[in-house]
Amino acid sequence: MGRLFGTDGARGVANKELTCELAMNIGRAAAMVLTEQSDKKPVVIIGKDTRLSSDMLEGAIVSGLCSVGADVITLGVVPTPAVALLVKKYNADAGIMISASHNPYEFNGIKIFSGTGFKLPDTLEEEIEAIVLDNAKPYAFAQMDKIGKVTVSNEGVKEYINHVISTVPEKPQGLRVAFDCSNGSSSRTAKDIFESLGVECHMTHFEPNGVNINKECGSTHIDALAEYVKANGLDCGIAFDGDADRCLAVDENGELVDGDFIIAICAKDLKERGLLKNNTAVGTVLTNMGFNKFCEENDINFEATKVGDRYVLESMVANGYVIGGEQSGHVIFLDYCTTGDGQTTAAQLLSLMKRKNSKLSEIAKVMKRFPQVMVNVKISPEGKGEVNEDSDVQAKVAQVAAQLEGHGRIIVRESGTEPLVRVMLEGSDYSEIEKLANETAEIVKNKLG
């Protein structure tokens, strides 16, 4: 994990950690690095979510790009996967998404996609960091007649909507579904997508005001959606995050169907239809142990990567796999998307329910979840990067791992997107792992908090 870019872009509190000056310089450096080998005037597309600070940061990034001679196409408010899709369609050199995903509104972030629609590899992010932080090379300011210009695209969001619709093998006509848009990017797209697919849409949290994104709603606050689905007798509910690159579901009984379940459901269906390339599904080291058992029972190979959808994607591309993702709801259908796409994921899941004429609760029985406890510990700037070095923390981890051997596991890792250490335990006995998780978290807090 670099000094600017974590597992999902550069993030921080807007106007404090992620300043206009920093955003401008990231734009300058990104254009330089991504267009060094190009003999044409560089073009960069930009999308944003609904945070109050997104307009401000967009202006700064646009200024930075234009100052080094890049032309810019602005998409307005769109989901992150729209940027990944349209960067290729518009033959652009790069795509930038301004979003902090599931984080509160005061945070914002900058994700960069290459011209192929994939997130930048670590090596290119490191080059950008070296220019911005170390003055590795001077900014290549454009001559007066080469300064970039800005074009507004009003069609990009429609092209993205049409693309999602085109991926569905059978329209989920008649399903009654609640959609929690997290007051984020999907507020602009979800209703059009799913009404076009014949779904009876019950929209919630789709009126963004700049400060209500992810506020007690969306994929990180699923309880209200679960109650809404039960109260209204709906077939299921879908919750997106702020930039709509992930989704979680609840069944008709309000029970959570998380990313692990969605991948299991869809992987099994792909295998049944002869579409599960190389007979493999990809997850991470945090994928629930129940998913491993599901794969064994269905003769599907499971590959676990480091935490972060970028690493899942790298494995999929390198090995020709078509489905993978994370428990958090980042699900990648590589035949359709080059990044996690919550609305494409939801469309595939709803279509599958329609084709099988089954309730989501029935389909979700393909997998059983092992009890899991996750405790997040806020760490200080001094504690950043120290979780694997602190002897007391590592001694506790080793002790817990020995105690759980054969019936559980512990993973303690620093978040790539927030100033947190995540303490995750799984096991057959919930009370045991809850106790051990809290003990471990207390040590982390005392040493690194």
Order of alpha helices (4+ residues) and beta strands (2+ residues): beta-beta-alpha-beta-alpha-beta-alpha-beta-beta-alpha-beta-alpha-beta-alpha-beta-alpha-beta-beta-beta-alpha-beta-alpha-beta-alpha-beta-beta-alpha-alpha-beta-alpha-beta-beta-alpha
